[in-house]
Amino acid sequence: VAAEGEGIVVAYDYGADRKTTLPADIRHRIATIEGW
């Protein structure tokens, strides 16, 4: 999981060798912690 810019968080799917978006519930939890 990595931050790419403000409010943009991605996960890397090593099995598929590509970036993938995080599920909405996880994005929401990160946003709450970060205060976005």
GIQUIQUI-V984312 format. One record per run of one state. SS is the DSSP state (helix for helix, strand for strand, loop for the rest). FROM is the first residue (numbers start at 1). TO is the last residue. If there is no record, write none. Layout:
[[SS:FROM:TO] [SS:FROM:TO]]
//
This chain:
[[loop:1:1] [strand:2:3] [loop:4:8] [strand:9:13] [loop:14:17] [strand:18:21] [loop:22:23] [helix:24:34] [loop:35:36]]
//
